Amino acid sequence: MAHDWHRFFEARQCVSSRRGRGTDRDLELMTHDGPDGSVLTVWDAEKDVSRPVAGDYGDPRNAVLSADGTAILNLLDDNGSEMGHVWSLPVDGGPPDNLTPGLPPYTLRGIDVARTGDRAVVSAVDGDGFSLLLLDTTGERPPRRLFSSTAEAWNALVSADGKWAAVDTTDHNPGLRRFAVTVVSTSADGPETPRTLSDGPAEPVRGIRFSPVPGDDRLLVSTERTGHLRPCVWHHTARSRIDLDAPHLTGDVAPLDWSDDAAYVLLVHVDAGVHHVLEWHPETGALRDVPHPPGAFFEADIADAHTNYWASHYGADGQIRLLHQRFDQPLSLLRADRETGEVTPRWTPPLRPRGVPLTSHTVRSADGTPVQLWAGRPAGTEGPRPLLFSVHGGPQLVTVDRYTPEAQAWLANGFAYAAVNYRGSQTFGRDFREGFWGRVGEREMEDVAACVEWLVREGIAAPGAIFISGASYGGYLSLLSLGRRPDLFAGALAFVPMADWTGAYADMNPALRTAMRTFFQRDPDDEPEAFRRASPISWVEQVRAPVWIKTGSHDTRTPPRQVHGYAEALEAAGGDVTVEWFSGGHETSSRTAELADQQRMMDLVAMALRGERWARGPVTPPPPGSVGHP
């Protein structure tokens, strides 16, 4: 039973499913975790037949199906660098087609395909700024720039008939990630003046999806006039809007999708991290509950090619497709009958290893702010346990009640497990999401400390045996925690972390530099002390626990040079630090690699609990050819 936890990694699972938007067939583009990397499949829902996508298709989280379902559109880059071009990649493995061959490499921050015809739009970010590009998916016509700005502009959307495109813009609010939605015509002879929906400089508006009905130019958006997410239908040509304020609902109400006849909108109400599915009829204002089992039904993603990493949606049959999972249950696709309320499995994973559920708790931070925390003990145990404390990346992402092999592995190995949604997390309102702006690292540290202290008081975590772990911004907070609060943690396990904000700036991709200025509300040259205080490298003299870092050679988000600088500084200060490099960018490449990382972390934690050092020699520099290195 020593490796019984392996089953949580070895069971191949679906991790996301996105419906193809073409009108002819009912197709889902599904991402599975395979032993050697993610695997894309196209599922024909009507025939209940799946086929794998052949060839190299890049990061599957960003991919979309073409309108006819014969090709994948996605960014291909250099070894995970996230700088490249959008290609059309035939599902059957035929020759790919670069759809933007004349452009310099760019980062993808939005992609969408018209329901009819051969039009697609992408949000591209390069050294010159942010662009909304119109693409011909056949590759016969060159791309055309519809909109450009030096201020952040993300989340490309296109109408069902391809006549309109939308992008979330910040020209009204430069330097602040509080978007408005700007709609432009895709016709060369169309209206020249963009139409923008803004609720003011403090209240963001974001595009979700155009109506799926060709000729209907309405756009589903999310607003924050109440301080929390609410759905709105914007009819930009009629200059009218329908809002759902829902004052009786506390927390965010996130819009996810239109029904195919554009009569209904699928929503999820998030109350202290717990999901409740709703359906809204905008014309009448009717709002009804959708029956469902407990769990998560979408995962928000503010900073990638789609506003949601995965999300429930409507099927071509007019019924609701619930993407459902929990910490102890892998993702499955359920059919919620809108007439009877009956919920039945539509697609389930082939293997469902039994795990341990986690419970949502609310913890008060130092200033009284409520912070949501997931926590659980191994089945059948009581009393304090060694604990793995997980911190999500982003920062403006969120930990939802979704299947997590890492959590189940720790629980199966006798550890308690907890995951915090610190200030900066989504779905807890605008003030909470922006709560770290201008003081990066400060509020997050308060939230982490409050949750750790609560776990100890509640008898869940054993003092002196708490380890912190996270990726990206979560890796950053793991390193910062060891320097700022050395009394709390027995070790840090950090993936692709930010360790030195100033040192990273030169090697970051342009999209991340802009985000960094938003978070700090200043440029590194304006107030160096703010960046110094926020950087883990500034606190190495206070680190007492061992540090393990796993990071990528071609990462342009948290570049390798600043990681190496931190490790050298910690080593010089007498710290116990190990850096391990992998060839790639910001993401772990495969489930096999994740299983190996899990084994490595468990071995290190066992060493720490025995009082053994982690380092077995001097820190290793980035390999030749890494970002920032010759």
PyMOL commands that set and color helices and strands:
alter all, ss='L'
color gray80, all
select helices_A, chain A and resi 4-10+60-62+405-412+430-433+442-457+473-484+501-507+510-520+528-534+536-542+560-572+591-609
alter helices_A, ss='H'
color red, helices_A
select strands_A, chain A and resi 14-19+27-34+37-44+49-52+64-65+71-77+84-90+97-98+107-113+119-126+129-136+144-149+153-158+164-169+180-185+195-197+205-210+219-223+230-235+240-243+252-258+265-271+274-281+286-289+298-300+308-311+313-314+320-326+329-336+343-347+359-364+370-376+385-391+416-421+461-471+491-495+547-552+577-582
alter strands_A, ss='S'
color yellow, strands_A
deselect
rebuild
show_as cartoon
